[in-house]
Amino acid sequence: MSAEIVNLRQFRKKQARSVKEKQAEQNRITFGRTKAEKSLAKALNEKNVKTHEAGRIETTESED
């Protein structure tokens, strides 16, 4: 009936690494986008702005 001997310092470090890895995985899901995805989104936004500006009707103020 011998119990497994555990080094508490190593156990704490292993547990801390596990917690940090779970947080890192969550951050990758939340914030992670590839460079290609970012550049595609930027290009689409620029195109939308350009299209919007092209449809704008310019009015001139007349001086009376």
Secondary structure, DSSP 8 states (H G I E B T S, - for coil): -------HHHHHHHHHHHHHHHHHHHHHHHH---HHHHHHHHHHHHHHHHHHHHT---------
